[in-house]
């Protein structure tokens, strides 16, 4: 299970050591260096917002002072990372959610407490950067109240060895439907994402297509 404690005490990283290729694993030193580099580019006159577009929406684990629906322009959800741990395995790989160029993404944003900023960000970095799957960047988001804020966004890396070029809804559904790992099934993640988006009044056509394709494949599978 992923909790604040397992992220901070190293248990989460150790669990992935046996599940991911050694050459892509990041050490705690790598993670801390990435976080420090990103923070050095921060506008210190503005609060830090963390943009959530996947599981962070329903299980953020970070402490925050404010949460608002938010929109990120120029990026869209993609299941473009080959997944072999968590909700998949090397024997039945799945797909992990990311962001790719194009379109727009509706999600939510958490304003983090300045006093404990580095502690809370470290939780996010360990969770997202266990193998350097993402590129953390500061990007402008539009909050529900209309304000533009600078937010930390974990966007996809097309140059990562686990990146999958074909992230079409039909291909993703075909891969996801059989993927399972110690955190549950990959398909459960898709359906949970669709449900959480609906709770916030968000409809993502790409996520809906994958969920529908998964449903159709289950109906067509031998009983």
PyMOL commands that place a pseudoatom at each C-alpha (Angstrom):
pseudoatom trace, name=CA, resn=UNK, resi=1, chain=A, elem=C, hetatm=0, pos=[0.000, 0.000, 0.000]
pseudoatom trace, name=CA, resn=UNK, resi=2, chain=A, elem=C, hetatm=0, pos=[1.174, 3.516, -0.767]
pseudoatom trace, name=CA, resn=UNK, resi=3, chain=A, elem=C, hetatm=0, pos=[1.008, 5.800, 2.281]
pseudoatom trace, name=CA, resn=UNK, resi=4, chain=A, elem=C, hetatm=0, pos=[2.845, 8.846, 3.563]
pseudoatom trace, name=CA, resn=UNK, resi=5, chain=A, elem=C, hetatm=0, pos=[4.972, 6.570, 5.741]
pseudoatom trace, name=CA, resn=UNK, resi=6, chain=A, elem=C, hetatm=0, pos=[5.972, 4.159, 2.956]
pseudoatom trace, name=CA, resn=UNK, resi=7, chain=A, elem=C, hetatm=0, pos=[6.930, 7.080, 0.731]
pseudoatom trace, name=CA, resn=UNK, resi=8, chain=A, elem=C, hetatm=0, pos=[9.085, 8.746, 3.384]
pseudoatom trace, name=CA, resn=UNK, resi=9, chain=A, elem=C, hetatm=0, pos=[10.712, 5.708, 5.048]
pseudoatom trace, name=CA, resn=UNK, resi=10, chain=A, elem=C, hetatm=0, pos=[12.001, 4.201, 1.794]
pseudoatom trace, name=CA, resn=UNK, resi=11, chain=A, elem=C, hetatm=0, pos=[9.632, 1.226, 1.731]
pseudoatom trace, name=CA, resn=UNK, resi=12, chain=A, elem=C, hetatm=0, pos=[7.985, 2.423, -1.479]
pseudoatom trace, name=CA, resn=UNK, resi=13, chain=A, elem=C, hetatm=0, pos=[11.325, 2.727, -3.280]
pseudoatom trace, name=CA, resn=UNK, resi=14, chain=A, elem=C, hetatm=0, pos=[12.501, -0.660, -1.993]
pseudoatom trace, name=CA, resn=UNK, resi=15, chain=A, elem=C, hetatm=0, pos=[9.305, -2.322, -3.220]
pseudoatom trace, name=CA, resn=UNK, resi=16, chain=A, elem=C, hetatm=0, pos=[10.065, -1.140, -6.752]
pseudoatom trace, name=CA, resn=UNK, resi=17, chain=A, elem=C, hetatm=0, pos=[13.675, -2.320, -6.701]
pseudoatom trace, name=CA, resn=UNK, resi=18, chain=A, elem=C, hetatm=0, pos=[12.519, -5.872, -7.403]
pseudoatom trace, name=CA, resn=UNK, resi=19, chain=A, elem=C, hetatm=0, pos=[9.898, -4.829, -9.952]
pseudoatom trace, name=CA, resn=UNK, resi=20, chain=A, elem=C, hetatm=0, pos=[11.580, -2.332, -12.266]
pseudoatom trace, name=CA, resn=UNK, resi=21, chain=A, elem=C, hetatm=0, pos=[14.682, -2.641, -14.451]
pseudoatom trace, name=CA, resn=UNK, resi=22, chain=A, elem=C, hetatm=0, pos=[17.754, -1.628, -12.460]
pseudoatom trace, name=CA, resn=UNK, resi=23, chain=A, elem=C, hetatm=0, pos=[18.955, 0.752, -15.150]
pseudoatom trace, name=CA, resn=UNK, resi=24, chain=A, elem=C, hetatm=0, pos=[15.896, 3.010, -14.845]
pseudoatom trace, name=CA, resn=UNK, resi=25, chain=A, elem=C, hetatm=0, pos=[15.535, 3.086, -11.063]
pseudoatom trace, name=CA, resn=UNK, resi=26, chain=A, elem=C, hetatm=0, pos=[16.236, 6.380, -9.341]
pseudoatom trace, name=CA, resn=UNK, resi=27, chain=A, elem=C, hetatm=0, pos=[17.985, 6.569, -5.984]
pseudoatom trace, name=CA, resn=UNK, resi=28, chain=A, elem=C, hetatm=0, pos=[16.824, 8.894, -3.226]
pseudoatom trace, name=CA, resn=UNK, resi=29, chain=A, elem=C, hetatm=0, pos=[19.764, 11.114, -4.143]
pseudoatom trace, name=CA, resn=UNK, resi=30, chain=A, elem=C, hetatm=0, pos=[18.513, 11.335, -7.747]
pseudoatom trace, name=CA, resn=UNK, resi=31, chain=A, elem=C, hetatm=0, pos=[15.027, 12.206, -6.531]
pseudoatom trace, name=CA, resn=UNK, resi=32, chain=A, elem=C, hetatm=0, pos=[16.270, 14.880, -4.127]
pseudoatom trace, name=CA, resn=UNK, resi=33, chain=A, elem=C, hetatm=0, pos=[18.501, 16.405, -6.810]
pseudoatom trace, name=CA, resn=UNK, resi=34, chain=A, elem=C, hetatm=0, pos=[15.571, 16.614, -9.250]
pseudoatom trace, name=CA, resn=UNK, resi=35, chain=A, elem=C, hetatm=0, pos=[13.395, 18.265, -6.615]
pseudoatom trace, name=CA, resn=UNK, resi=36, chain=A, elem=C, hetatm=0, pos=[16.079, 20.780, -5.685]
pseudoatom trace, name=CA, resn=UNK, resi=37, chain=A, elem=C, hetatm=0, pos=[16.690, 21.641, -9.343]
pseudoatom trace, name=CA, resn=UNK, resi=38, chain=A, elem=C, hetatm=0, pos=[12.987, 22.196, -9.953]
pseudoatom trace, name=CA, resn=UNK, resi=39, chain=A, elem=C, hetatm=0, pos=[12.565, 24.292, -6.801]
pseudoatom trace, name=CA, resn=UNK, resi=40, chain=A, elem=C, hetatm=0, pos=[15.483, 26.494, -7.885]
pseudoatom trace, name=CA, resn=UNK, resi=41, chain=A, elem=C, hetatm=0, pos=[13.330, 27.593, -10.829]
pseudoatom trace, name=CA, resn=UNK, resi=42, chain=A, elem=C, hetatm=0, pos=[10.377, 28.479, -8.642]
pseudoatom trace, name=CA, resn=UNK, resi=43, chain=A, elem=C, hetatm=0, pos=[8.883, 31.953, -8.406]
pseudoatom trace, name=CA, resn=UNK, resi=44, chain=A, elem=C, hetatm=0, pos=[9.288, 32.399, -4.658]
pseudoatom trace, name=CA, resn=UNK, resi=45, chain=A, elem=C, hetatm=0, pos=[6.836, 35.291, -4.605]
pseudoatom trace, name=CA, resn=UNK, resi=46, chain=A, elem=C, hetatm=0, pos=[3.987, 32.921, -5.503]
pseudoatom trace, name=CA, resn=UNK, resi=47, chain=A, elem=C, hetatm=0, pos=[2.484, 29.945, -3.646]
pseudoatom trace, name=CA, resn=UNK, resi=48, chain=A, elem=C, hetatm=0, pos=[3.188, 26.426, -4.866]
pseudoatom trace, name=CA, resn=UNK, resi=49, chain=A, elem=C, hetatm=0, pos=[0.305, 24.604, -6.500]
pseudoatom trace, name=CA, resn=UNK, resi=50, chain=A, elem=C, hetatm=0, pos=[0.482, 20.896, -7.393]
pseudoatom trace, name=CA, resn=UNK, resi=51, chain=A, elem=C, hetatm=0, pos=[-1.606, 19.960, -10.435]
pseudoatom trace, name=CA, resn=UNK, resi=52, chain=A, elem=C, hetatm=0, pos=[-3.365, 16.587, -10.168]
pseudoatom trace, name=CA, resn=UNK, resi=53, chain=A, elem=C, hetatm=0, pos=[-4.744, 14.764, -13.210]
pseudoatom trace, name=CA, resn=UNK, resi=54, chain=A, elem=C, hetatm=0, pos=[-4.633, 11.098, -12.135]
pseudoatom trace, name=CA, resn=UNK, resi=55, chain=A, elem=C, hetatm=0, pos=[-4.483, 9.245, -8.829]
pseudoatom trace, name=CA, resn=UNK, resi=56, chain=A, elem=C, hetatm=0, pos=[-3.344, 12.389, -7.024]
pseudoatom trace, name=CA, resn=UNK, resi=57, chain=A, elem=C, hetatm=0, pos=[-6.936, 13.548, -7.456]
pseudoatom trace, name=CA, resn=UNK, resi=58, chain=A, elem=C, hetatm=0, pos=[-8.358, 10.881, -5.146]
pseudoatom trace, name=CA, resn=UNK, resi=59, chain=A, elem=C, hetatm=0, pos=[-5.304, 9.978, -3.100]
pseudoatom trace, name=CA, resn=UNK, resi=60, chain=A, elem=C, hetatm=0, pos=[-3.005, 13.019, -2.879]
pseudoatom trace, name=CA, resn=UNK, resi=61, chain=A, elem=C, hetatm=0, pos=[-1.247, 11.952, 0.362]
pseudoatom trace, name=CA, resn=UNK, resi=62, chain=A, elem=C, hetatm=0, pos=[0.202, 15.473, 0.623]
pseudoatom trace, name=CA, resn=UNK, resi=63, chain=A, elem=C, hetatm=0, pos=[-1.097, 18.019, 3.113]
pseudoatom trace, name=CA, resn=UNK, resi=64, chain=A, elem=C, hetatm=0, pos=[-2.525, 21.125, 1.488]
pseudoatom trace, name=CA, resn=UNK, resi=65, chain=A, elem=C, hetatm=0, pos=[-4.124, 24.426, 2.416]
pseudoatom trace, name=CA, resn=UNK, resi=66, chain=A, elem=C, hetatm=0, pos=[-6.473, 24.855, -0.531]
pseudoatom trace, name=CA, resn=UNK, resi=67, chain=A, elem=C, hetatm=0, pos=[-7.834, 22.791, -3.414]
pseudoatom trace, name=CA, resn=UNK, resi=68, chain=A, elem=C, hetatm=0, pos=[-9.494, 24.055, -6.594]
pseudoatom trace, name=CA, resn=UNK, resi=69, chain=A, elem=C, hetatm=0, pos=[-10.557, 22.609, -9.934]
pseudoatom trace, name=CA, resn=UNK, resi=70, chain=A, elem=C, hetatm=0, pos=[-7.992, 23.725, -12.512]
pseudoatom trace, name=CA, resn=UNK, resi=71, chain=A, elem=C, hetatm=0, pos=[-7.303, 23.587, -16.245]
pseudoatom trace, name=CA, resn=UNK, resi=72, chain=A, elem=C, hetatm=0, pos=[-3.964, 23.049, -17.960]
pseudoatom trace, name=CA, resn=UNK, resi=73, chain=A, elem=C, hetatm=0, pos=[-3.848, 24.163, -21.586]
pseudoatom trace, name=CA, resn=UNK, resi=74, chain=A, elem=C, hetatm=0, pos=[-1.653, 22.512, -24.202]
pseudoatom trace, name=CA, resn=UNK, resi=75, chain=A, elem=C, hetatm=0, pos=[-1.414, 19.103, -22.533]
pseudoatom trace, name=CA, resn=UNK, resi=76, chain=A, elem=C, hetatm=0, pos=[-3.653, 16.045, -22.574]
pseudoatom trace, name=CA, resn=UNK, resi=77, chain=A, elem=C, hetatm=0, pos=[-3.958, 12.767, -20.705]
pseudoatom trace, name=CA, resn=UNK, resi=78, chain=A, elem=C, hetatm=0, pos=[-2.157, 9.794, -22.254]
pseudoatom trace, name=CA, resn=UNK, resi=79, chain=A, elem=C, hetatm=0, pos=[-1.567, 6.272, -20.994]
pseudoatom trace, name=CA, resn=UNK, resi=80, chain=A, elem=C, hetatm=0, pos=[1.902, 6.335, -22.491]
pseudoatom trace, name=CA, resn=UNK, resi=81, chain=A, elem=C, hetatm=0, pos=[4.179, 4.766, -19.863]
pseudoatom trace, name=CA, resn=UNK, resi=82, chain=A, elem=C, hetatm=0, pos=[4.742, 1.005, -19.875]
pseudoatom trace, name=CA, resn=UNK, resi=83, chain=A, elem=C, hetatm=0, pos=[3.862, -0.214, -16.399]
pseudoatom trace, name=CA, resn=UNK, resi=84, chain=A, elem=C, hetatm=0, pos=[5.470, -3.289, -14.800]
pseudoatom trace, name=CA, resn=UNK, resi=85, chain=A, elem=C, hetatm=0, pos=[4.829, -2.588, -11.121]
pseudoatom trace, name=CA, resn=UNK, resi=86, chain=A, elem=C, hetatm=0, pos=[2.029, -1.342, -8.885]
pseudoatom trace, name=CA, resn=UNK, resi=87, chain=A, elem=C, hetatm=0, pos=[-1.007, -2.219, -11.013]
pseudoatom trace, name=CA, resn=UNK, resi=88, chain=A, elem=C, hetatm=0, pos=[0.920, -4.424, -13.437]
pseudoatom trace, name=CA, resn=UNK, resi=89, chain=A, elem=C, hetatm=0, pos=[3.860, -6.816, -13.565]
pseudoatom trace, name=CA, resn=UNK, resi=90, chain=A, elem=C, hetatm=0, pos=[6.657, -7.816, -15.925]
pseudoatom trace, name=CA, resn=UNK, resi=91, chain=A, elem=C, hetatm=0, pos=[4.532, -10.803, -16.958]
pseudoatom trace, name=CA, resn=UNK, resi=92, chain=A, elem=C, hetatm=0, pos=[1.417, -8.719, -17.579]
pseudoatom trace, name=CA, resn=UNK, resi=93, chain=A, elem=C, hetatm=0, pos=[2.516, -5.140, -18.223]
pseudoatom trace, name=CA, resn=UNK, resi=94, chain=A, elem=C, hetatm=0, pos=[0.027, -2.317, -18.264]
pseudoatom trace, name=CA, resn=UNK, resi=95, chain=A, elem=C, hetatm=0, pos=[0.011, 1.427, -18.848]
pseudoatom trace, name=CA, resn=UNK, resi=96, chain=A, elem=C, hetatm=0, pos=[0.532, 4.371, -16.524]
pseudoatom trace, name=CA, resn=UNK, resi=97, chain=A, elem=C, hetatm=0, pos=[-1.082, 7.749, -17.002]
pseudoatom trace, name=CA, resn=UNK, resi=98, chain=A, elem=C, hetatm=0, pos=[0.949, 10.717, -18.160]
pseudoatom trace, name=CA, resn=UNK, resi=99, chain=A, elem=C, hetatm=0, pos=[0.535, 14.002, -20.007]
pseudoatom trace, name=CA, resn=UNK, resi=100, chain=A, elem=C, hetatm=0, pos=[1.460, 14.581, -23.639]
pseudoatom trace, name=CA, resn=UNK, resi=101, chain=A, elem=C, hetatm=0, pos=[1.441, 17.713, -25.796]
pseudoatom trace, name=CA, resn=UNK, resi=102, chain=A, elem=C, hetatm=0, pos=[-1.872, 18.912, -27.236]
pseudoatom trace, name=CA, resn=UNK, resi=103, chain=A, elem=C, hetatm=0, pos=[-5.403, 19.633, -26.118]
pseudoatom trace, name=CA, resn=UNK, resi=104, chain=A, elem=C, hetatm=0, pos=[-6.210, 20.564, -22.544]
pseudoatom trace, name=CA, resn=UNK, resi=105, chain=A, elem=C, hetatm=0, pos=[-6.486, 18.766, -19.223]
pseudoatom trace, name=CA, resn=UNK, resi=106, chain=A, elem=C, hetatm=0, pos=[-9.025, 19.462, -16.532]
pseudoatom trace, name=CA, resn=UNK, resi=107, chain=A, elem=C, hetatm=0, pos=[-7.983, 18.363, -13.061]
pseudoatom trace, name=CA, resn=UNK, resi=108, chain=A, elem=C, hetatm=0, pos=[-7.556, 19.806, -9.601]
pseudoatom trace, name=CA, resn=UNK, resi=109, chain=A, elem=C, hetatm=0, pos=[-4.783, 21.799, -7.957]
pseudoatom trace, name=CA, resn=UNK, resi=110, chain=A, elem=C, hetatm=0, pos=[-3.551, 21.666, -4.378]
pseudoatom trace, name=CA, resn=UNK, resi=111, chain=A, elem=C, hetatm=0, pos=[-1.947, 24.701, -2.779]
pseudoatom trace, name=CA, resn=UNK, resi=112, chain=A, elem=C, hetatm=0, pos=[0.811, 23.361, -0.549]
pseudoatom trace, name=CA, resn=UNK, resi=113, chain=A, elem=C, hetatm=0, pos=[1.771, 24.837, 2.831]
pseudoatom trace, name=CA, resn=UNK, resi=114, chain=A, elem=C, hetatm=0, pos=[4.858, 27.032, 2.605]
pseudoatom trace, name=CA, resn=UNK, resi=115, chain=A, elem=C, hetatm=0, pos=[6.042, 26.050, 6.066]
pseudoatom trace, name=CA, resn=UNK, resi=116, chain=A, elem=C, hetatm=0, pos=[6.333, 22.334, 5.225]
pseudoatom trace, name=CA, resn=UNK, resi=117, chain=A, elem=C, hetatm=0, pos=[6.782, 22.713, 1.477]
pseudoatom trace, name=CA, resn=UNK, resi=118, chain=A, elem=C, hetatm=0, pos=[9.866, 20.549, 0.983]
pseudoatom trace, name=CA, resn=UNK, resi=119, chain=A, elem=C, hetatm=0, pos=[8.473, 17.715, 3.115]
pseudoatom trace, name=CA, resn=UNK, resi=120, chain=A, elem=C, hetatm=0, pos=[5.231, 17.623, 1.127]
pseudoatom trace, name=CA, resn=UNK, resi=121, chain=A, elem=C, hetatm=0, pos=[6.997, 17.934, -2.227]
pseudoatom trace, name=CA, resn=UNK, resi=122, chain=A, elem=C, hetatm=0, pos=[9.322, 15.084, -1.316]
pseudoatom trace, name=CA, resn=UNK, resi=123, chain=A, elem=C, hetatm=0, pos=[6.256, 12.850, -0.968]
pseudoatom trace, name=CA, resn=UNK, resi=124, chain=A, elem=C, hetatm=0, pos=[5.174, 13.796, -4.480]
pseudoatom trace, name=CA, resn=UNK, resi=125, chain=A, elem=C, hetatm=0, pos=[8.685, 13.328, -5.911]
pseudoatom trace, name=CA, resn=UNK, resi=126, chain=A, elem=C, hetatm=0, pos=[9.210, 9.864, -4.420]
pseudoatom trace, name=CA, resn=UNK, resi=127, chain=A, elem=C, hetatm=0, pos=[5.791, 8.809, -5.644]
pseudoatom trace, name=CA, resn=UNK, resi=128, chain=A, elem=C, hetatm=0, pos=[6.150, 10.104, -9.201]
pseudoatom trace, name=CA, resn=UNK, resi=129, chain=A, elem=C, hetatm=0, pos=[9.883, 9.881, -9.863]
pseudoatom trace, name=CA, resn=UNK, resi=130, chain=A, elem=C, hetatm=0, pos=[10.771, 6.373, -8.680]
pseudoatom trace, name=CA, resn=UNK, resi=131, chain=A, elem=C, hetatm=0, pos=[12.086, 5.724, -12.201]
pseudoatom trace, name=CA, resn=UNK, resi=132, chain=A, elem=C, hetatm=0, pos=[12.176, 9.241, -13.626]
pseudoatom trace, name=CA, resn=UNK, resi=133, chain=A, elem=C, hetatm=0, pos=[9.056, 8.629, -15.711]
pseudoatom trace, name=CA, resn=UNK, resi=134, chain=A, elem=C, hetatm=0, pos=[8.066, 12.298, -15.679]
pseudoatom trace, name=CA, resn=UNK, resi=135, chain=A, elem=C, hetatm=0, pos=[9.476, 15.744, -16.345]
pseudoatom trace, name=CA, resn=UNK, resi=136, chain=A, elem=C, hetatm=0, pos=[8.529, 18.078, -13.476]
pseudoatom trace, name=CA, resn=UNK, resi=137, chain=A, elem=C, hetatm=0, pos=[7.829, 21.565, -14.803]
pseudoatom trace, name=CA, resn=UNK, resi=138, chain=A, elem=C, hetatm=0, pos=[6.264, 24.833, -13.698]
pseudoatom trace, name=CA, resn=UNK, resi=139, chain=A, elem=C, hetatm=0, pos=[3.268, 25.523, -15.916]
pseudoatom trace, name=CA, resn=UNK, resi=140, chain=A, elem=C, hetatm=0, pos=[0.429, 28.065, -15.867]
pseudoatom trace, name=CA, resn=UNK, resi=141, chain=A, elem=C, hetatm=0, pos=[-2.973, 26.721, -14.851]
pseudoatom trace, name=CA, resn=UNK, resi=142, chain=A, elem=C, hetatm=0, pos=[-6.339, 28.428, -14.667]
pseudoatom trace, name=CA, resn=UNK, resi=143, chain=A, elem=C, hetatm=0, pos=[-8.079, 27.959, -11.325]
pseudoatom trace, name=CA, resn=UNK, resi=144, chain=A, elem=C, hetatm=0, pos=[-11.843, 27.718, -10.965]
pseudoatom trace, name=CA, resn=UNK, resi=145, chain=A, elem=C, hetatm=0, pos=[-11.996, 31.268, -9.640]
pseudoatom trace, name=CA, resn=UNK, resi=146, chain=A, elem=C, hetatm=0, pos=[-10.410, 32.485, -12.898]
pseudoatom trace, name=CA, resn=UNK, resi=147, chain=A, elem=C, hetatm=0, pos=[-6.956, 33.223, -11.516]
pseudoatom trace, name=CA, resn=UNK, resi=148, chain=A, elem=C, hetatm=0, pos=[-3.845, 32.071, -13.361]
pseudoatom trace, name=CA, resn=UNK, resi=149, chain=A, elem=C, hetatm=0, pos=[-1.345, 30.306, -11.108]
pseudoatom trace, name=CA, resn=UNK, resi=150, chain=A, elem=C, hetatm=0, pos=[2.013, 28.643, -11.616]
pseudoatom trace, name=CA, resn=UNK, resi=151, chain=A, elem=C, hetatm=0, pos=[1.728, 24.947, -10.804]
pseudoatom trace, name=CA, resn=UNK, resi=152, chain=A, elem=C, hetatm=0, pos=[4.069, 22.020, -10.531]
pseudoatom trace, name=CA, resn=UNK, resi=153, chain=A, elem=C, hetatm=0, pos=[3.117, 19.514, -13.234]
pseudoatom trace, name=CA, resn=UNK, resi=154, chain=A, elem=C, hetatm=0, pos=[4.557, 16.036, -13.746]
pseudoatom trace, name=CA, resn=UNK, resi=155, chain=A, elem=C, hetatm=0, pos=[4.446, 15.808, -17.543]
pseudoatom trace, name=CA, resn=UNK, resi=156, chain=A, elem=C, hetatm=0, pos=[5.435, 12.859, -19.705]
pseudoatom trace, name=CA, resn=UNK, resi=157, chain=A, elem=C, hetatm=0, pos=[8.881, 12.152, -21.118]
pseudoatom trace, name=CA, resn=UNK, resi=158, chain=A, elem=C, hetatm=0, pos=[8.880, 10.884, -24.692]
pseudoatom trace, name=CA, resn=UNK, resi=159, chain=A, elem=C, hetatm=0, pos=[12.592, 10.085, -24.323]
pseudoatom trace, name=CA, resn=UNK, resi=160, chain=A, elem=C, hetatm=0, pos=[12.083, 7.651, -21.425]
pseudoatom trace, name=CA, resn=UNK, resi=161, chain=A, elem=C, hetatm=0, pos=[12.811, 3.967, -22.221]
pseudoatom trace, name=CA, resn=UNK, resi=162, chain=A, elem=C, hetatm=0, pos=[9.373, 2.979, -20.865]
pseudoatom trace, name=CA, resn=UNK, resi=163, chain=A, elem=C, hetatm=0, pos=[7.529, 5.474, -23.085]
pseudoatom trace, name=CA, resn=UNK, resi=164, chain=A, elem=C, hetatm=0, pos=[5.032, 3.920, -25.519]
pseudoatom trace, name=CA, resn=UNK, resi=165, chain=A, elem=C, hetatm=0, pos=[4.348, 5.790, -28.749]
pseudoatom trace, name=CA, resn=UNK, resi=166, chain=A, elem=C, hetatm=0, pos=[1.024, 4.060, -29.404]
pseudoatom trace, name=CA, resn=UNK, resi=167, chain=A, elem=C, hetatm=0, pos=[-1.225, 5.314, -26.638]
pseudoatom trace, name=CA, resn=UNK, resi=168, chain=A, elem=C, hetatm=0, pos=[-4.483, 5.101, -28.602]
pseudoatom trace, name=CA, resn=UNK, resi=169, chain=A, elem=C, hetatm=0, pos=[-7.551, 4.138, -26.586]
pseudoatom trace, name=CA, resn=UNK, resi=170, chain=A, elem=C, hetatm=0, pos=[-7.958, 0.719, -28.268]
pseudoatom trace, name=CA, resn=UNK, resi=171, chain=A, elem=C, hetatm=0, pos=[-4.307, -0.222, -27.776]
pseudoatom trace, name=CA, resn=UNK, resi=172, chain=A, elem=C, hetatm=0, pos=[-4.333, 0.916, -24.163]
pseudoatom trace, name=CA, resn=UNK, resi=173, chain=A, elem=C, hetatm=0, pos=[-7.516, -1.044, -23.426]
pseudoatom trace, name=CA, resn=UNK, resi=174, chain=A, elem=C, hetatm=0, pos=[-6.019, -4.186, -24.961]
pseudoatom trace, name=CA, resn=UNK, resi=175, chain=A, elem=C, hetatm=0, pos=[-2.970, -3.905, -22.698]
pseudoatom trace, name=CA, resn=UNK, resi=176, chain=A, elem=C, hetatm=0, pos=[-4.686, -2.689, -19.543]
pseudoatom trace, name=CA, resn=UNK, resi=177, chain=A, elem=C, hetatm=0, pos=[-7.402, -5.329, -19.377]
pseudoatom trace, name=CA, resn=UNK, resi=178, chain=A, elem=C, hetatm=0, pos=[-5.046, -8.121, -18.251]
pseudoatom trace, name=CA, resn=UNK, resi=179, chain=A, elem=C, hetatm=0, pos=[-2.594, -6.096, -16.149]
pseudoatom trace, name=CA, resn=UNK, resi=180, chain=A, elem=C, hetatm=0, pos=[-2.534, -6.646, -12.380]
pseudoatom trace, name=CA, resn=UNK, resi=181, chain=A, elem=C, hetatm=0, pos=[-0.067, -5.957, -9.587]
pseudoatom trace, name=CA, resn=UNK, resi=182, chain=A, elem=C, hetatm=0, pos=[0.243, -5.566, -5.832]
pseudoatom trace, name=CA, resn=UNK, resi=183, chain=A, elem=C, hetatm=0, pos=[-1.806, -2.336, -5.893]
pseudoatom trace, name=CA, resn=UNK, resi=184, chain=A, elem=C, hetatm=0, pos=[-4.679, -3.917, -7.853]
pseudoatom trace, name=CA, resn=UNK, resi=185, chain=A, elem=C, hetatm=0, pos=[-5.647, -4.101, -11.504]
pseudoatom trace, name=CA, resn=UNK, resi=186, chain=A, elem=C, hetatm=0, pos=[-4.832, -1.580, -14.193]
pseudoatom trace, name=CA, resn=UNK, resi=187, chain=A, elem=C, hetatm=0, pos=[-8.457, -1.604, -15.355]
pseudoatom trace, name=CA, resn=UNK, resi=188, chain=A, elem=C, hetatm=0, pos=[-9.632, -0.609, -11.876]
pseudoatom trace, name=CA, resn=UNK, resi=189, chain=A, elem=C, hetatm=0, pos=[-7.430, 2.473, -12.144]
pseudoatom trace, name=CA, resn=UNK, resi=190, chain=A, elem=C, hetatm=0, pos=[-9.092, 3.516, -15.413]
pseudoatom trace, name=CA, resn=UNK, resi=191, chain=A, elem=C, hetatm=0, pos=[-12.584, 3.110, -13.990]
pseudoatom trace, name=CA, resn=UNK, resi=192, chain=A, elem=C, hetatm=0, pos=[-11.657, 4.914, -10.777]
pseudoatom trace, name=CA, resn=UNK, resi=193, chain=A, elem=C, hetatm=0, pos=[-10.179, 7.776, -12.782]
pseudoatom trace, name=CA, resn=UNK, resi=194, chain=A, elem=C, hetatm=0, pos=[-13.346, 8.062, -14.870]
pseudoatom trace, name=CA, resn=UNK, resi=195, chain=A, elem=C, hetatm=0, pos=[-15.495, 8.065, -11.701]
pseudoatom trace, name=CA, resn=UNK, resi=196, chain=A, elem=C, hetatm=0, pos=[-13.409, 10.707, -9.941]
pseudoatom trace, name=CA, resn=UNK, resi=197, chain=A, elem=C, hetatm=0, pos=[-13.423, 12.947, -12.996]
pseudoatom trace, name=CA, resn=UNK, resi=198, chain=A, elem=C, hetatm=0, pos=[-17.219, 12.663, -13.046]
pseudoatom trace, name=CA, resn=UNK, resi=199, chain=A, elem=C, hetatm=0, pos=[-17.362, 13.688, -9.374]
pseudoatom trace, name=CA, resn=UNK, resi=200, chain=A, elem=C, hetatm=0, pos=[-15.621, 16.924, -10.323]
pseudoatom trace, name=CA, resn=UNK, resi=201, chain=A, elem=C, hetatm=0, pos=[-17.855, 17.434, -13.354]
pseudoatom trace, name=CA, resn=UNK, resi=202, chain=A, elem=C, hetatm=0, pos=[-15.061, 16.555, -15.776]
pseudoatom trace, name=CA, resn=UNK, resi=203, chain=A, elem=C, hetatm=0, pos=[-15.515, 14.430, -18.881]
pseudoatom trace, name=CA, resn=UNK, resi=204, chain=A, elem=C, hetatm=0, pos=[-12.325, 13.344, -20.627]
pseudoatom trace, name=CA, resn=UNK, resi=205, chain=A, elem=C, hetatm=0, pos=[-13.104, 11.802, -24.014]
pseudoatom trace, name=CA, resn=UNK, resi=206, chain=A, elem=C, hetatm=0, pos=[-9.891, 9.776, -24.095]
pseudoatom trace, name=CA, resn=UNK, resi=207, chain=A, elem=C, hetatm=0, pos=[-10.485, 8.235, -20.649]
pseudoatom trace, name=CA, resn=UNK, resi=208, chain=A, elem=C, hetatm=0, pos=[-14.125, 7.548, -21.561]
pseudoatom trace, name=CA, resn=UNK, resi=209, chain=A, elem=C, hetatm=0, pos=[-13.065, 5.750, -24.747]
pseudoatom trace, name=CA, resn=UNK, resi=210, chain=A, elem=C, hetatm=0, pos=[-10.677, 3.487, -22.841]
pseudoatom trace, name=CA, resn=UNK, resi=211, chain=A, elem=C, hetatm=0, pos=[-13.288, 2.700, -20.184]
pseudoatom trace, name=CA, resn=UNK, resi=212, chain=A, elem=C, hetatm=0, pos=[-15.851, 1.847, -22.868]
pseudoatom trace, name=CA, resn=UNK, resi=213, chain=A, elem=C, hetatm=0, pos=[-13.330, -0.316, -24.731]
pseudoatom trace, name=CA, resn=UNK, resi=214, chain=A, elem=C, hetatm=0, pos=[-12.543, -2.204, -21.516]
pseudoatom trace, name=CA, resn=UNK, resi=215, chain=A, elem=C, hetatm=0, pos=[-16.245, -2.795, -20.916]
pseudoatom trace, name=CA, resn=UNK, resi=216, chain=A, elem=C, hetatm=0, pos=[-16.749, -4.055, -24.468]
pseudoatom trace, name=CA, resn=UNK, resi=217, chain=A, elem=C, hetatm=0, pos=[-13.769, -6.428, -24.202]
pseudoatom trace, name=CA, resn=UNK, resi=218, chain=A, elem=C, hetatm=0, pos=[-15.130, -7.895, -20.985]
pseudoatom trace, name=CA, resn=UNK, resi=219, chain=A, elem=C, hetatm=0, pos=[-18.502, -8.501, -22.608]
pseudoatom trace, name=CA, resn=UNK, resi=220, chain=A, elem=C, hetatm=0, pos=[-16.781, -10.218, -25.553]
pseudoatom trace, name=CA, resn=UNK, resi=221, chain=A, elem=C, hetatm=0, pos=[-14.447, -12.364, -23.427]
pseudoatom trace, name=CA, resn=UNK, resi=222, chain=A, elem=C, hetatm=0, pos=[-15.279, -16.078, -22.998]
pseudoatom trace, name=CA, resn=UNK, resi=223, chain=A, elem=C, hetatm=0, pos=[-17.347, -16.820, -19.927]
for i in range(1, 223): cmd.bond("trace and resi %d" % i, "trace and resi %d" % (i + 1))
show_as sticks, trace
zoom trace
